[in-house]
């Protein structure tokens, strides 16, 4: 097994939810199936360790059902716990790295195990050392810190669509916002995501979720774009000189929402989602994605970076 994992031809996949295969079949594939988890409660802190093969959404449901705060906004994100640190998955203002206390990893190059602290992981927006040094590191388990006590800003409802969904949920359950539980917020997030994204449990159409990262640009560029396009959503980042833009808005205003080229298309519900209506090849989907990149760059001067991992000849996209 060590030789198999050390072989660069071996692709280690989680659930395959965040990849686009440009040329198939893949020569060698491995999958981690260990899916246990355990938790230790110390005061108001919950220290949890989850094995890599566990589904991320399954872990969200387990922890929120117990009233633990921290992962509720990651509800309905497909994929495994082991794959989640690679691009530091996140949604609605939270990232996995906000909860990570450490990881156990396997060094495929040196055939040995290592224990990493969060600062070893190089976490950034949709990025990490795992992604930058791919395919060297294999995540075996992830340590997380959750809480039995809600954060000071509870419940976090500022993102578009979330507040309206929370109002409807609160009215239907006769429960004020302050009394919403982690499981309640996970359900609210689930409803919001299912309005915008194809259900990854029941395709077709198939999708890899949000295909492009929300671009992060210099503040001066963001200001110039705001002057030209006042409706373009912009979000603060943890870097004062950088601003995050809405990739979906940029794509939609280039006229791509709902478009289709054969079986490759853009979702009519959300312009950020590429969909496979049946028999589109990975190459066809990637061709459409590149066309979108060129259009957005030409119209707005903003490069788009794909979120899914691209497997196959010439798969490494330019970072812009």
N, C-alpha and C positions, 0 to 999 in steps of 0.2 A: 504493500500500500504506500509506503514512503516513496518508493521509486515512481509509482503511478502519480502521486501528487506532485512530485518534483518535476515531472515531465511537463514542459511548457505547453504541450498540445492538450493537456488535460484542462477542461473548463469545469470549474466548480460552480454549480448553480444552486440558488435557493429554491424558489418556486417558479423561476423563469418569468416573473411578472414585470421585470424592468430591463428586458433585453430585446434587441431587434437583431435577428439572425439574417445576415446578408447573403451568406452562402452556406448551404446545408448539404449533407449532414455534418454535424460537428464530429471530429475524429474520436474524442474521448471525453466522457462526461462523468462527474462525480457529484453526489448530493449528500449533504449531512441530514440525517433523519432524527438525531437525538433531540428531543423536544420537551425535556423536563424543566421545571423551575421550582425555586424555593425562596422563602422570604423570612427575614428576621425583623421583628418590630422592636425598636428601642425608643421608648417614649413616643413622640409623634412622628418619628422617622421610620420608614420601611425600607430595609436594605434587601434587594431582590437580585437573584442570579437566574438568568434564563439561558438555556442551551440554544445553539444556533439554529436548529431545525424547527423550532417553535414558530408558528405563524405570528407575525407582529400584531395583527388585528385580534387574534385569539388571546394574546397577552393583554391587550388593552381591555378586552371584555372581562377577563378574569380579574384584573386589578380594579377596574372601576366598579365591578359588582361588589367588591369588598369595601368600597368607599374610600379607596386610596387615590389621592390627587397626584397628577403629574403627566399621565399618558392620554388623558381623555380626548385631547384635540388631535391625536394621531389615529383616531378611530377610522375604520374603513380604508386604511392604506394597505394594499396587498403586499405580499412578500414575507420573508422570514426575519427573525430577530438577528440572525447572523449577517444577512445582507444589508440590514438597515443602517449600520454605521458607515458603510462604504460611501454613500452619498449624503450621510447625515440627514436622513429623511425628516421632513418637517411639514407643518401645516398650521395655518391660523395663529401664527405668532410664536410657535414653539418648535424646537428642534430636539431630536433624540439626545444630542449632546448636552442639553440642559439638565438631563437626568442621569447621565452616565457617570459611574464611579470608577470603572475599570473594565478591562477586557482580558480574556485569555485567548491568545492567538497561536497559530501554527506557522512557523517560518518555513515555507515550501523550499526555499533556496538552501537552507542549512539543516532542514529536517529536525527541528527542535521547537519546543513550546516556549512561550514567553508570556509574561503578565504585564500589561500596559496600564499606565495611569491615563486619565483623560488628556493630559497635556502631551502625551506621546502620540496621540492619534491625529494631530494636525487638523482638527475639526474646523470647518468654515461653512459658509452657506453652500449647501449641496455639494460638499467636498470633504475630503479627508486624506490622510496619508495612505489609507488602503486603496483609494482610487488613484492617487498619484503614483503609487509604487506597484500597481496591479501588474501581474497576478501573484506577487510574492506572498502576501499575507492572507491567511485563512482564519476567520473569526470562529472560535469554538464556543464561547459563551460571553455574555454581556452582563455586567453589574450595573444596577440602576438604584437610584435613591428616590423614593416617593414619599408622600406624607399623608398622615391621617387627618391633617388640618388644612382647610382651604387657604390658598394664597390671599394676600391682602387685596388683590384686584378681582376677587371672585364675584361673579363668573365673568370670564373674558369674552365679551360679545361684540367687539368693535369691528371685526372683519365683515365685509359686505355679505349680506344674506344671513349671517349668523344671528344677528339681533332679531330680525323678523321671524326667523324660525323659532328662536327662543320664546318670543312673545306668543306665537301660536301654541307651542308646546306647553308653556306655563298656563295659558288660559284653559287648554284642554284638560290639564291635570290639576287645575286649581292650586298651583304652587308658585309662590313668588320667586323672583330671581334668586334672592339670597338663600333660598332653601333648595335650590337645584343641587343634586348630587353629582359626583363624577360620572355615574352611569347615565344620568339625565343628559349631561352635556355631551357625552359620547353618542347618545341617540340623536341629539339635535345636530351634531356634526355629520352623522351618518345621513340624515335626511337632506342636509344641504348638499353633500357630495353626490348623493344619488340623483339629485335634480340636475346636476351638471355633467356627471361622468357615467359612461356605460357600466353596468354592474359586472365587476370582474369575476363574479361567481357564475354568471349565467350569460355568456356570450352566445350568439353574435349580437352586435358586431364586436370583434375583439379589439382591444386597445392596450397600450402600455401606460395609460393614464396621461398625465400632463407630459407632453413630449419635449417641451423646452423649459429651461430654467427661466424664472423671472430675472431679466438682466439687471445687473447692478452697475451703475454708471457714475462718473464724476458729478458732483453736485452742480457744477457750472453747466454741464450738458443737460442735466435734468431741469434746471431753471430755464434754459433756452427752449426746451421742449414744452415746458409748462406755458410759456408765453405763446407758443404756436398752437398748442393743443391743451386748452385748460381742463378738458375732461379726462385727460390721461391720468389714471391712478398712479400715485407715487407714495412710497413708504420709506420711513426712516430705517436706517440700519445701525449696527453698533459701531460704524465708522462714520464720523461726522461729515467727512468729505465725500461720502458715497451715498447714493440713493437707489432704491429698488423700484423698478418699473413693472407694470403688468404686461407680461408677454402676450397673454390672451387678447388684451385690448389692442396691442400693436398688430397682431395677426388679423384680428377681425376688421380693423380699419384699413387693411390691405385687401379686403374683400374675400378672405379665404373661408370664413365660417360657412359650413354646409357644403362646400365644394367637393367634387368627386371626380377622380380620374380612373376609370375602370372600377376595380374593387378597392382602390386606395382612396381615402377621403378624410375630410375634416368633420368632426361632429357638428351637427346643427345646434346642439345645446351649449357647446363650449369650444371656442376657436383654438384652444390650447391642446385639444385632444385629437390625435390622428387615429383613425379607425380602419380596421380591415373588414370590409363588407362580405368577405367570403374567401376569395382566392388570390388576393394581392400578395405578391412576393415581398420579402424583406427589401429587396433592391428597389421595387416600385414605391414602397412607403418611404424609403430613404431618399429617392429621387424627388418625391413631393416635398419632403422636409427641407431638402436643399433649396428647392424653388422658393419655399416660404422664407428661408434665411435670406436669400438674395433680395426678395421683395421688401422685407422689413429693413434690411440694411440700406437699400436704395431710397426708401421713403423716409426713414427716420434716422439713419446713421447709427443704428443700434444692432450689434451682432447678437444672434441667438445661439445659445449652447444647448445641445440635446441633453435631456436627463437620462434616457435609457442608455444602457451599455450596448455598443454596436459590435457585433461579432461577425468577422468575415474579412475578406480582402479589402484593404484600404479603409478599415473601419474607424480609424482614429480621426475624429473631426477636429477642425481647427478651433481653438478656443476663442478666437476673435480678439 
